[in-house]
Amino acid sequence: MCGRFVRVTPTDTIAQEYPVEEIRSIPEPSFNITPGQDITVLLQHKKNLLVSLKWGLIPSWSKDPKIGYKLTNARSETIQEKPSFKEAFNKRRCLIIADGFYEWKEETTGKQPYYIHMKNNHPFAMAGIWESWKSLDGNLINSCSIITTSANDLMRKIHERMPVIISHENVLDWLDVSNQNINFLKSLLHPYNPDEMIAYKVSKSVNSSKYNAPDCIQEIG
């Protein structure tokens, strides 16, 4: 799964690394992003837009937006079977931009947080799906979910799941709303190359959703 992550890379740098054609409102950088917050997302709507979406997908048919807190992740293995995710996977795919993510490992001293990121320290794109939901009084919420897969060799030592990371060469294929090659799209939902990633222990201060500081990602002994 993916329950917390980091996005601190400046918007301009993201636009240089990814095929961004227009930048809309973007949330502030954060060292401890939690479910329910606004996050930085790249999606295609006539053109490639860098936008702010609420983390936690709210299906268009839902009566209660609080369901989003239960739909922060979508399992790649069943994404086409779940009513909450199927249509979004077919028509509204997106990329959640991150610098790294946290995962917790059961150890003798309790749950130990680890920070996982790319060895080159570049931002990366987690596969996602998005949806628009409108309340009875007309309030519109655009929200999204991060797609997860089985852990690679690096992550398996920490947790059995990890977010799907889309390689640069597949970014446009993933975003393309006209792409209905489901078999090809599902083939992209695999564990990322562990040789390009690194993981290390960080302070348990990250356990608090209210704590947001650079030392969240500082390696500890």
N, C-alpha and C positions, 0 to 999 in steps of 0.2 A: 504494500500500500504506500501511499504518500500522504502524510498528515501535516507536514510543515516543510517550508522551503524558503529559499533566499533569492531575492532579485535586487541587486545593487548596481549593476552595470548601467551607465547612463543611456538614455533613450537614443541619443544620436549614434552611439556605438552599436546598439542593437540594430538600428536602421542600416548601418554599414555592413553588418554581418548577415542580415536576412533581407529578403525581397520586399521591403516595406515601401509602399507607394504613398501612403498618407498616415500621419500620426494624429490620433484623436487624444482625448483626455487620458492621461496615464497616471496611475497611483504613485505615491512617493516610494523611493527605494526602501527596502526593509530587510533586516537580518533574521526576522522571525515571522514569516507569513503564516497565518492560521486560517482554517475554514471560515467562510462567511465574509472574509475581507475581499476588497477589490484587488485584482491581479492583472498583470500585463499579458495581453493575448494578441497573437497575430491570426487574423482570419480573412477570408475572402468574401467580400460583399460588393460586387461590381469591380472592385480592385482590392489589393492587399492592404488591409488596415491594421494599424497597431492601436489597440483599444484597451479599455478597462472593463473587465467583466467580474461579476461576483463569483467567488469560488464556492461551488456547491450547486449542481444543476437542478433547476426547477422545471419539470416537464410542463409543457403548455397546458395540459389538461388538469394539472394539480389544483386542488382547492386551497392548499395551505403552502405558502412559500417556505415554511420551516423544513419541508422535506429536503431542501437543498443541503442541510447539514448531514443528512444520511447518504447523499449522492455526490460526495466530493471525489470519489474514485469510481471508475468503471472497469471491471475485469475484461481483459481482451478476449478471453476464452468464451465469454457469454454475452458479449456486447450486442450481438445481433439477435439474441433471444429475449432480452429484457425490454419490456414496453417503454421503460423510462429512457432507454439509450438508442434503440434501433433506428428510429427515424433520424435522430441527430447524427449518428454514425454515417448514414447514407447521404445526408444532405448538408450537415453543418459541422464539419471538422475544423479544428483549430490547433494552434500551437501555444502552449504556455511557456513563456520565456523565464528561465531560471539561471542562477549562478551555481546553485547546489541545493541539496535537500537533506533533511535529517531523517534518521531512522534509529529506533531504540532496540538494544540487544539485552536479553535477559542474562545477567551476570550475578555472581555471588553477592555483590553489594547492591543488587537491585537493577532496575532498568537503566542502562548506560546509553546516553545519546551519542550518535556518530554523525559526522558531517561528511557528505559524499559529493564530490565535484570532479570536474575535468582536470587532468594533470596540467593542461596548458592554461588553466584559469579562464577560459573563454566561456561565455554564456552558452546554454544549450536549449533545445526546444523539446518540451514534453508533449506527447500526443494528447489531444483533447477533443472534446465535442462540446457544442454550445447550443443554447436554447433561449427563446424569448418567451416571457410569461407576463400576462397582463391581469391585474386585479380587477375586481368588479367596479372600482372607482376610477379605472383607467391608468393606474400606476404600472409602468413598464419596467421589468427587471430582465437584463440579459445576464445569463449565468453559464457556468461551464463545469466540466468534470475532467479530471486527469485519468487517462487510461493506464492501467497497470498490467504487468506481465510477471512471469516467474523470474526469480532472481538469477543474475549471472554469477560467475565464480567468485567475484569480489563481494557482492551483496549477500550471497548465500551464507556467509559466515556471520552475518548480522541479522538478516530477515529473509523470509521466503519469497517476498514480493518486491518489485521495484517499478518505478514509472517507466513507461515506454518512451524512449528518446529517439526522435526522428533525425537521421543523418541529413546533412546539408543537401546531398544530391537527391533526396526524396521529398524535400520541403514543398516544392511546387506541386508535385503529384498529390501529396496529402491535402493541401489546401484547395486544390481545384474542385469546385463544386460540381462541375460537369463530369468528373471522373466517377463512373459507376462500376469500375472493375473491382468488385468486392473481394475477389480472391487475391488480387494484387495488393489491395489496401490492407487486408488482414495479414498478408505476408510481411508487412512492415512492423507488425506488432510483436516484435521479438526482443529478447534481452540485448542491451547494448554491449559493445565490445569492452570487456573489463580492463583490457590493457591500456585504455585511454582514460581510466578513472582512478581516483584515489579516495580512501576513506580513513578517518581517524577520529579518536575520541574528543569530545568537547565538553564543556562545563554543563552541569545539570541545571544551570540557571536558564537554559533554553527551554526547560520544561514548562516554565511559566509563559503563558501566551501574552502576558503583559510586558515581558522583558524583550527589549529590542535594542541591541548595541553591537558594535563591531566584534566584541569579545565572544559573541555567540559562536563564531566560526573559528576561534583560536584553538589550536591543538593543545591538549593537556597531556601530562606525563604518561 
